């Protein structure tokens, strides 16, 4: 990964880049230059954001289910508990 013409990071197989630009519609902050032949795949902003939103919703649901099973929180009268 190159920032301001300086190598900042050497990426390994399976690593990714560009997620900040996809999430926040930001300009790219680095360039990537391959030292050898590579395989890349790309994803458009809408599809990436939808995937991130789905993962966040799943994680929220898992965390919510976990918290509901903790004795300490069972008697709390809060919005979280009332709308489950």
C-alpha angles and dihedrals in degrees: 000000000000124000120179090350092303125113106242101169140005110220125218134212111295097020121126139207139188099055094125091056090048094049100042104025087242128158115258113270099196143028127231122215121183118225091199139008111305140178117232134181127196137205131198122242097250094051093045094050091047091052091049091048091050092050091048092050091050092049091048091052092049092049092047092052090048093051092048088060095055111099093217092062099041095088098045112115102213140133091261093057097039095054100045 
